Amino acid sequence: MRIREATVDDLRQVDAICDASGRERWTPKMVVPARDRTVLAAIVDDGIAGIAKTHFHGEPEGGAPGGHYLGGVIVSPDHRRRGIGFALTRARLEWIWDRSSTAYYFANEHNTASIRLHERLGFQPLGRFPTIRGVTADDGRSDLVLFRAFRA
Ligand SMILES: CC(C)(COP(=O)(O)OP(=O)(O)OC[C@H]1O[C@@H](n2cnc3c(N)ncnc32)[C@H](O)[C@@H]1OP(=O)(O)O)[C@@H](O)C(=O)NCCC(=O)NCCS
């Protein structure tokens, strides 16, 4: 497995991973890295096995601080539990640590896989919210948990 920056040419494979995972498809803009955000793809056997991005929010909003956020990691169901999500998250954190000493992330309170993965990388809960930056969980029936990690 190797990790590289994503490109717009990856969109078709990203669509397939989103579809297989029951997640909303990413737009072409979401797949392309920019100055203030990275998008990484995990490659296995010349195909994309996982995709992950960050977002930069310059201002606080509600209870959510401004800063760099991990903004979604999806691993193809065929490739889960092999360390790909962890590797994509560690790589995004390295990108953030070159720019900031703090990283944020939020997840549906019921997403045990995501929460365990991020806890292993040092994320600790800051609070629970019905909405964070316009995102809700289970159409508002569940809470989102906001996490923070610090550069070592
Ligand atoms: C969350 C997700 C990205 C994890 O990807 P993955 O490549 O399977 O994860 P890894 O193999 O790197 O797992 C690393 C650690 O995370 C935890 N973890 C991962 N999947 C887990 C699960 N289903 N249940 C419990 N813990 C889990 C474990 O601690 C695991 O270490 P271990 O396998 O040694 O026990 C994947 O399940 C996924 O794509 N889910 C759907 C999309 C999603 O929910 N994304 C997160 C949105 S915030």
The ligand as a Gaussian input file, in Angstrom:
#p B3LYP/6-31G(d) Opt

LIG

0 1
 C      -13.618000       4.073000       9.750000
 C      -12.844000       3.420000       8.615000
 C      -12.232000       4.518000       7.727000
 C      -11.685000       2.582000       9.209000
 O      -10.837000       2.156000       8.144000
 P       -9.952000       0.820000       8.237000
 O       -8.926000       0.881000       7.191000
 O      -10.828000      -0.366000       8.287000
 O       -9.291000       1.008000       9.685000
 P       -7.895000       0.397000      10.184000
 O       -7.737000      -0.990000       9.666000
 O       -6.803000       1.359000       9.881000
 O       -8.170000       0.331000      11.752000
 C       -7.345000       1.016000      12.699000
 C       -7.975000       0.846000      14.060000
 O       -9.252000       1.504000      14.115000
 C      -10.151000       0.723000      14.934000
 N      -11.208000       0.164000      14.095000
 C      -11.294000       0.145000      12.741000
 N      -12.426000      -0.444000      12.342000
 C      -13.085000      -0.799000      13.456000
 C      -14.335000      -1.425000      13.693000
 N      -15.142000      -1.821000      12.680000
 N      -14.717000      -1.625000      14.976000
 C      -13.935000      -1.236000      15.994000
 N      -12.730000      -0.620000      15.836000
 C      -12.318000      -0.414000      14.582000
 C       -9.312000      -0.381000      15.524000
 O       -8.709000       0.122000      16.708000
 C       -8.285000      -0.586000      14.430000
 O       -7.124000      -1.239000      14.878000
 P       -7.088000      -2.856000      14.879000
 O       -7.574000      -3.328000      13.534000
 O       -5.641000      -3.149000      15.154000
 O       -8.011000      -3.283000      15.989000
 C      -13.742000       2.461000       7.775000
 O      -14.442000       1.607000       8.656000
 C      -14.753000       3.189000       6.899000
 O      -14.447000       3.550000       5.750000
 N      -15.961000       3.410000       7.421000
 C      -17.022000       4.109000       6.653000
 C      -16.725000       5.595000       6.522000
 C      -16.546000       6.258000       7.877000
 O      -17.285000       6.017000       8.821000
 N      -15.534000       7.155000       7.954000
 C      -15.262000       7.935000       9.130000
 C      -16.134000       9.155000       9.112000
 S      -15.724000      10.254000      10.446000

